[in-house]
């Protein structure tokens, strides 16, 4: 399995064009994954106890190249994440 080094994030909120524009500017460039891995290390296990995924599995999933998460809500919001 090849390792990913960057994460592309696109977030669009239907009813909030100003917030959507700010998020587009914030995530304009691909985000380095080492920063996200460090942040995940600082999250206590208690916080993720109700989550359906373990902390180590989350870090493994983020390091895999080609992972694509595309979420469309009923409200019209859109979240797109891809590891490269």
C-alpha positions as CSV (number, residue, x, y, z in Angstrom):
1,X,0.0,0.0,0.0
2,X,1.4,3.4,-1.0
3,X,1.6,6.1,1.6
4,X,-0.2,9.5,1.1
5,X,1.5,12.7,2.1
6,X,-1.2,15.3,1.5
7,X,-5.0,15.7,2.0
8,X,-7.3,17.7,-0.3
9,X,-10.3,19.1,1.5
10,X,-13.2,20.9,-0.1
11,X,-16.2,22.0,2.1
12,X,-19.3,23.7,0.7
13,X,-22.1,24.9,3.0
14,X,-25.3,25.7,1.0
15,X,-26.8,28.4,3.1
16,X,-23.6,30.1,4.2
17,X,-21.7,31.4,1.1
18,X,-19.3,33.6,3.2
19,X,-18.3,30.6,5.4
20,X,-17.9,28.4,2.3
21,X,-15.7,31.0,0.7
22,X,-13.5,31.2,3.8
23,X,-13.2,27.4,4.0
24,X,-12.3,27.3,0.3
25,X,-9.5,29.9,1.0
26,X,-8.4,28.0,4.1
27,X,-8.1,24.7,2.3
28,X,-7.0,26.1,-1.1
29,X,-3.7,24.1,-1.1
30,X,-3.4,20.4,-0.1
31,X,-2.9,19.9,3.6
32,X,0.2,18.0,4.8
33,X,-0.8,14.7,6.6
34,X,2.0,14.8,9.2
35,X,0.2,17.7,10.9
36,X,-3.1,15.7,11.0
37,X,-1.2,12.6,12.4
38,X,0.3,14.7,15.2
39,X,-3.1,16.2,16.0
40,X,-4.6,12.6,16.2
41,X,-1.9,11.6,18.6
42,X,-2.9,14.3,21.0
43,X,-6.6,13.3,21.1
44,X,-7.3,11.2,24.2
45,X,-8.8,7.8,23.8
46,X,-11.8,8.9,25.9
47,X,-12.9,11.3,23.2
48,X,-12.9,8.7,20.5
49,X,-14.6,6.0,22.7
50,X,-18.0,6.6,21.0
51,X,-16.6,6.8,17.5
52,X,-17.1,3.7,15.2
53,X,-13.4,3.7,14.3
54,X,-10.3,3.2,16.4
55,X,-7.5,5.9,16.6
56,X,-4.9,3.6,15.0
57,X,-7.3,2.6,12.2
58,X,-8.0,6.3,11.5
59,X,-4.2,7.0,11.2
60,X,-3.8,4.0,9.0
61,X,-6.6,5.1,6.7
62,X,-5.2,8.6,6.4
63,X,-1.8,7.3,5.4
64,X,-3.2,5.2,2.5
65,X,-2.9,6.8,-0.9
66,X,-6.2,7.3,-2.9
67,X,-8.7,7.3,0.0
68,X,-11.7,9.3,-1.1
69,X,-14.5,10.6,1.1
70,X,-17.4,12.4,-0.6
71,X,-20.4,13.4,1.6
72,X,-23.5,15.0,0.3
73,X,-26.1,15.9,3.0
74,X,-29.8,16.3,2.5
75,X,-29.4,20.0,3.3
76,X,-27.2,20.5,0.3
77,X,-23.9,20.7,2.1
78,X,-20.9,18.9,0.5
79,X,-17.6,17.6,2.0
80,X,-14.9,16.1,-0.2
81,X,-11.6,14.7,1.1
82,X,-8.9,12.8,-0.8
83,X,-5.5,11.6,0.1
84,X,-2.7,12.1,-2.4
